[in-house]
Amino acid sequence: MNLLLTGRTGIAVTILALVCLLCTGPASLRAEEKYVLKFATLAPTGTTIMSLLEEWAQAVETRSKGRLSFKFYPGGIQGDETDVLRKMRFGTLHGGAFSGYGIGHIYSPARVLELPFLFNNHAEIDYVRDHFMADFEQGYRENGYELLGWMEIGFVYFFSRDPITTFDDLKKKRIWLWQGDPLGQAFFDASGITPVPLSIIDVFTSLSTGLIDTVYTTPLAAIALQWFTKTSYVTNLPMANAIGSLVVTRKFYQKLPQDLQKLLLSTGRETGRRLIVAARIDNAKSIEVLRSRGLQFVLDPAEVDAAELSSLRDEAAGKLMSSGYIPGDILNRAVHLLESFRAGMPVPPPPRMP
């Protein structure tokens, strides 16, 4: 009788052990599952942007104990930003660092921050942006993306082979337009300028062959992409402030365990803040580098009719509102915030979304 009970007990214990193993085994395996975030950017290797992105990746891999790592595709090797977004939809890529051009394909209302001749300084940009961040995060999410961090490319200037002494001189130039960019097209339409649409990948070659003789970009990007080597003049008149963001697909993000989601989001936001600071510092330094390389700065803001520039901005904004690219309520809110800030009556920003 005792032997029988002992045998039955042993069998029961064995069965219980197997059940426990079956219950805990998959969970343990899931906890140790590793994820690789395939991440593309136009930023070339060796630039400040890539250095900070690599530091971000190292922090994530270290803090996740190797469970989440990055695989980078820098320098546009995965194509233009629209190519990257298409690959993200197919799942061959998971994320990227995008400029306003790519952001326009993700959540176009965010490009209200890129309207030409809207901001005068960084303080204005920071104030208006902070009031919109919760809206932008939600907008990205509703369109299938997770906004991990906000960044800046910087103030955009015209770089040309020949001098630009008046704003009307731009109408005589062969100016590049980032192909398929509604905001750039609206600005050029309002200005009476006929641009040459090209992928950003083709700009350097087109400057070399003379297909175009004028581009718009930031001082830092002009150096990183070597466009400055094909131009001799830079306007002192900033056209707009170029935005950027660190993005991952919701599909990839939701596959991650919650602790890795929180890690990716918190470190992404911090990296975005670091990129904004770095972009501002590096663009200021880049202006001095351009001067030292012999580029001449022309067309000061005082030489241009401010009312004319405001009129061009409003006409471009009207085109973008009528198409729905930037909704009217978003634009009106941005203008109201800017007016309040300039009047010395700033409004506290709303809380960020969790």
C-alpha positions as CSV (number, residue, x, y, z in Angstrom):
1,M,0.0,0.0,0.0
2,N,2.8,2.5,0.9
3,L,4.7,1.5,-2.2
4,L,1.6,2.2,-4.3
5,L,1.0,5.6,-2.7
6,T,4.7,6.5,-3.1
7,G,4.5,5.5,-6.8
8,R,1.4,7.5,-7.3
9,T,3.0,10.5,-5.5
10,G,6.1,10.3,-7.6
11,I,4.1,10.3,-10.8
12,A,2.0,13.2,-9.6
13,V,5.2,15.2,-8.7
14,T,6.6,14.4,-12.1
15,I,3.4,15.6,-13.9
16,L,3.3,18.7,-11.8
17,A,6.9,19.5,-12.6
18,L,6.2,19.1,-16.3
19,V,3.2,21.3,-16.1
20,C,5.3,24.0,-14.4
21,L,7.9,23.7,-17.0
22,L,5.4,24.1,-19.8
23,C,3.9,27.1,-18.1
24,T,7.1,28.9,-17.2
25,G,9.3,27.9,-20.1
26,P,7.7,30.0,-22.9
27,A,7.5,33.0,-20.6
28,S,11.2,32.7,-19.8
29,L,12.0,32.4,-23.4
30,R,9.9,35.4,-24.2
31,A,11.7,37.4,-21.5
32,E,15.0,36.6,-23.1
33,E,13.9,37.2,-26.7
34,K,16.1,39.6,-28.6
35,Y,14.9,42.3,-30.9
36,V,16.9,44.2,-33.6
37,L,15.6,47.7,-34.7
38,K,16.6,48.2,-38.3
39,F,17.0,52.0,-38.5
40,A,17.8,54.2,-41.6
41,T,18.9,57.8,-42.0
42,L,20.2,60.2,-44.6
43,A,22.9,61.4,-42.1
44,P,26.3,60.2,-43.2
45,T,28.6,58.2,-41.0
46,G,30.9,60.4,-38.9
47,T,28.4,63.2,-38.5
48,T,27.2,64.5,-35.1
49,I,23.7,63.0,-35.8
50,M,25.1,59.5,-36.5
51,S,27.4,59.8,-33.4
52,L,24.4,60.6,-31.2
53,L,22.3,57.9,-32.7
54,E,25.1,55.4,-32.1
55,E,25.3,56.5,-28.5
56,W,21.5,56.0,-28.2
57,A,21.8,52.5,-29.6
58,Q,24.6,51.7,-27.2
59,A,22.6,52.9,-24.2
60,V,19.6,50.9,-25.2
61,E,21.6,47.7,-25.8
62,T,23.4,48.1,-22.5
63,R,20.3,48.9,-20.4
64,S,18.3,46.1,-22.0
65,K,21.2,43.7,-21.4
66,G,21.4,42.9,-25.1
67,R,17.6,42.3,-25.6
68,L,17.2,45.3,-27.9
69,S,19.8,46.5,-30.4
70,F,20.0,48.7,-33.5
71,K,21.2,48.0,-37.0
72,F,21.9,51.3,-38.7
73,Y,21.7,52.2,-42.4
74,P,23.3,55.6,-42.7
75,G,24.1,58.0,-45.6
76,G,20.9,57.2,-47.6
77,I,22.0,53.7,-48.5
78,Q,18.3,52.6,-48.1
79,G,17.2,55.4,-50.5
80,D,15.3,58.7,-50.1
81,E,13.0,59.1,-47.1
82,T,10.0,57.9,-49.1
83,D,11.9,54.7,-49.9
84,V,12.6,54.2,-46.2
85,L,9.0,54.7,-45.3
86,R,7.9,52.2,-47.9
87,K,10.3,49.6,-46.5
88,M,9.0,50.3,-43.0
89,R,5.5,49.6,-44.2
90,F,6.8,46.3,-45.7
91,G,8.7,45.5,-42.5
92,T,12.2,45.3,-44.0
93,L,13.0,48.4,-42.0
94,H,11.5,49.4,-38.6
95,G,12.5,53.0,-38.0
96,G,14.4,56.0,-39.1
97,A,15.5,59.6,-38.5
98,F,13.4,61.8,-40.7
99,S,13.5,65.4,-41.9
100,G,10.3,67.4,-42.5
101,Y,10.0,65.9,-45.9
102,G,9.6,62.4,-44.4
103,I,7.4,63.8,-41.6
104,G,5.1,65.1,-44.2
105,H,4.4,61.6,-45.3
106,I,3.9,60.5,-41.6
107,Y,1.9,63.3,-40.1
108,S,1.8,66.4,-42.3
109,P,0.3,68.9,-39.8
110,A,3.6,68.8,-37.9
111,R,5.1,70.7,-40.7
112,V,3.4,73.9,-39.5
113,L,6.8,74.4,-37.7
114,E,8.5,74.5,-41.1
115,L,6.4,77.3,-42.7
116,P,8.7,79.8,-44.4
117,F,9.6,83.0,-42.6
118,L,7.5,82.1,-39.5
119,F,10.1,82.1,-36.7
120,N,12.8,84.6,-35.8
121,N,14.8,82.7,-33.2
122,H,15.1,79.4,-31.3
123,A,13.1,80.6,-28.3
124,E,10.0,81.1,-30.5
125,I,10.5,77.6,-32.0
126,D,10.8,75.9,-28.6
127,Y,7.7,77.7,-27.3
128,V,5.4,76.8,-30.1
129,R,6.8,73.2,-30.5
130,D,6.3,72.4,-26.8
131,H,2.6,73.2,-27.1
132,F,2.2,70.8,-30.1
133,M,4.2,67.8,-28.9
134,A,1.3,65.9,-27.4
135,D,-0.7,66.4,-30.6
136,F,2.2,65.3,-32.8
137,E,2.7,62.1,-30.7
138,Q,-1.0,61.2,-31.1
139,G,-1.0,62.0,-34.8
140,Y,2.0,59.8,-35.4
141,R,0.4,57.0,-33.4
142,E,-2.9,57.2,-35.3
143,N,-1.0,56.9,-38.6
144,G,0.9,53.8,-37.5
145,Y,4.1,55.2,-36.1
146,E,5.6,55.9,-32.7
147,L,7.3,59.3,-32.3
148,L,10.4,58.4,-30.2
149,G,12.1,61.8,-30.2
150,W,11.9,65.2,-31.8
151,M,14.9,66.7,-33.4
152,E,15.9,69.7,-35.5
153,I,17.9,70.1,-38.7
154,G,18.2,73.9,-38.3
155,F,17.6,77.1,-40.1
156,V,17.6,76.7,-43.9
157,Y,19.4,79.1,-46.2
158,F,19.8,79.3,-50.0
159,F,23.2,78.1,-51.4
160,S,23.9,79.2,-54.9
161,R,26.7,79.2,-57.6
162,D,26.1,82.9,-58.4
163,P,25.2,85.7,-55.9
164,I,21.6,86.4,-54.9
165,T,21.3,90.1,-54.2
166,T,17.5,90.4,-54.2
167,F,14.8,87.9,-53.5
168,D,13.7,88.3,-57.1
169,D,17.1,86.9,-58.2
170,L,15.8,83.5,-57.0
171,K,13.4,83.4,-60.0
172,K,16.4,83.3,-62.3
173,K,18.0,80.4,-60.6
174,R,17.7,76.7,-61.3
175,I,16.6,75.8,-57.8
176,W,16.3,72.3,-56.5
177,L,12.9,71.2,-55.0
178,W,12.8,68.0,-53.0
179,Q,10.6,65.9,-55.4
180,G,7.1,65.4,-54.1
181,D,7.3,68.0,-51.3
182,P,4.0,69.9,-51.0
183,L,5.4,72.5,-48.6
184,G,8.3,73.4,-50.8
185,Q,6.1,73.4,-53.9
186,A,3.6,75.8,-52.2
187,F,6.4,78.2,-51.3
188,F,7.9,78.2,-54.8
189,D,4.4,78.7,-56.3
190,A,3.7,81.6,-54.1
191,S,7.1,83.1,-54.9
192,G,6.7,82.7,-58.7
193,I,9.7,80.4,-58.8
194,T,9.9,77.3,-61.1
195,P,12.1,74.7,-59.3
196,V,13.7,71.5,-60.6
197,P,12.2,68.5,-58.7
198,L,14.8,65.9,-57.7
199,S,15.4,63.3,-55.1
200,I,17.8,64.4,-52.4
201,I,20.0,61.5,-53.5
202,D,20.5,63.2,-56.9
203,V,21.3,66.7,-55.7
204,F,25.2,66.5,-55.5
205,T,25.4,65.1,-59.0
206,S,22.9,67.7,-60.3
207,L,25.0,70.5,-58.8
208,S,28.1,69.0,-60.4
209,T,26.5,68.8,-63.9
210,G,24.8,72.2,-63.7
211,L,21.3,70.8,-63.9
212,I,20.7,72.9,-60.8
213,D,22.7,75.9,-59.4
214,T,20.8,76.6,-56.2
215,V,19.8,74.5,-53.2
216,Y,18.2,75.2,-49.8
217,T,19.6,73.5,-46.7
218,T,21.2,74.1,-43.4
219,P,24.9,75.0,-43.0
220,L,25.6,71.7,-41.3
221,A,23.8,69.7,-43.9
222,A,25.6,71.6,-46.7
223,I,28.9,70.4,-45.3
224,A,27.8,66.9,-44.4
225,L,26.4,66.3,-47.9
226,Q,29.3,68.3,-49.5
227,W,26.9,70.5,-51.4
228,F,28.9,73.6,-50.3
229,T,31.7,72.5,-52.6
230,K,29.5,73.2,-55.6
231,T,28.3,76.6,-54.5
232,S,30.0,79.9,-53.7
233,Y,27.3,82.0,-52.1
234,V,25.0,81.6,-49.1
235,T,22.1,83.9,-48.2
236,N,22.0,85.5,-44.7
237,L,18.3,85.3,-44.9
238,P,16.9,82.1,-43.2
239,M,14.0,80.7,-45.1
240,A,12.6,78.2,-42.5
241,N,13.5,76.1,-39.6
242,A,13.9,72.4,-40.7
243,I,12.4,69.8,-38.3
244,G,13.2,66.2,-37.8
245,S,12.1,63.2,-35.7
246,L,13.1,59.7,-34.6
247,V,10.4,57.3,-35.6
248,V,9.6,53.6,-35.4
249,T,6.6,51.7,-36.7
250,R,3.8,50.9,-34.2
251,K,3.9,47.3,-35.4
252,F,7.5,46.9,-34.3
253,Y,7.0,49.0,-31.1
254,Q,4.0,46.9,-30.0
255,K,5.9,43.7,-30.4
256,L,8.4,44.8,-27.7
257,P,7.8,43.9,-24.1
258,Q,6.5,46.9,-22.1
259,D,9.9,47.5,-20.4
260,L,11.6,47.7,-23.7
261,Q,8.9,50.1,-25.0
262,K,9.5,52.4,-22.1
263,L,13.3,52.2,-22.5
264,L,13.1,53.0,-26.2
265,L,10.7,55.9,-25.7
266,S,12.6,57.5,-22.8
267,T,16.0,57.2,-24.4
268,G,14.6,58.4,-27.7
269,R,13.2,61.5,-26.2
270,E,16.5,62.3,-24.5
271,T,18.4,61.6,-27.8
272,G,16.0,64.0,-29.5
273,R,16.8,66.7,-27.0
274,R,20.5,66.1,-27.4
275,L,20.1,66.3,-31.2
276,I,18.4,69.7,-31.0
277,V,21.2,71.2,-28.9
278,A,23.9,69.6,-31.1
279,A,22.2,70.9,-34.3
280,R,22.1,74.4,-33.0
281,I,25.8,74.4,-31.9
282,D,27.0,72.6,-35.1
283,N,25.1,74.9,-37.4
284,A,26.6,78.0,-35.8
285,K,30.1,76.4,-36.1
286,S,29.3,75.4,-39.7
287,I,28.7,79.0,-40.7
288,E,32.2,79.9,-39.6
289,V,33.6,76.8,-41.5
290,L,31.8,78.0,-44.7
291,R,33.3,81.5,-44.3
292,S,36.7,80.0,-43.8
293,R,36.2,77.9,-47.0
294,G,35.6,81.1,-49.0
295,L,31.8,81.1,-49.3
296,Q,30.4,84.6,-49.4
297,F,27.3,85.5,-47.5
298,V,24.8,87.8,-49.3
299,L,21.2,89.1,-48.9
300,D,20.8,90.3,-45.3
301,P,17.3,90.2,-43.8
302,A,17.3,94.0,-43.7
303,E,17.6,94.1,-47.5
304,V,14.3,92.3,-48.0
305,D,10.8,93.6,-47.5
306,A,9.5,91.8,-44.4
307,A,5.9,92.4,-45.4
308,E,6.6,90.7,-48.8
309,L,8.0,87.7,-47.0
310,S,5.0,87.5,-44.7
311,S,2.7,87.7,-47.8
312,L,4.6,84.9,-49.5
313,R,4.3,82.8,-46.3
314,D,0.5,83.5,-46.0
315,E,-0.1,82.6,-49.6
316,A,1.9,79.3,-49.3
317,A,0.0,78.6,-46.0
318,G,-3.3,79.1,-47.8
319,K,-2.4,76.6,-50.4
320,L,-1.4,74.0,-47.8
321,M,-4.6,74.6,-45.8
322,S,-6.8,74.3,-48.9
323,S,-5.3,70.9,-49.7
324,G,-5.6,69.8,-46.1
325,Y,-1.8,69.3,-45.8
326,I,-1.8,71.6,-42.8
327,P,-5.2,72.1,-41.3
328,G,-6.4,75.6,-40.7
329,D,-6.9,75.1,-36.9
330,I,-3.3,73.9,-36.6
331,L,-2.0,77.0,-38.4
332,N,-4.2,79.4,-36.5
333,R,-3.1,77.9,-33.2
334,A,0.6,78.2,-34.1
335,V,0.1,81.9,-35.1
336,H,-1.8,82.6,-31.9
337,L,0.9,81.0,-29.8
338,L,3.6,82.9,-31.6
339,E,1.8,86.2,-31.2
340,S,1.2,85.5,-27.4
341,F,4.9,84.7,-27.0
342,R,6.0,87.9,-28.8
343,A,3.6,89.9,-26.8
344,G,5.2,88.6,-23.6
345,M,2.1,86.6,-22.6
346,P,3.3,83.0,-22.9
347,V,0.9,80.2,-22.1
348,P,2.1,77.2,-20.1
349,P,2.5,74.1,-22.4
350,P,0.1,71.2,-21.9
351,P,1.4,68.1,-20.2
352,R,3.2,65.5,-22.4
353,M,1.3,62.3,-23.2
354,P,2.5,59.3,-21.2
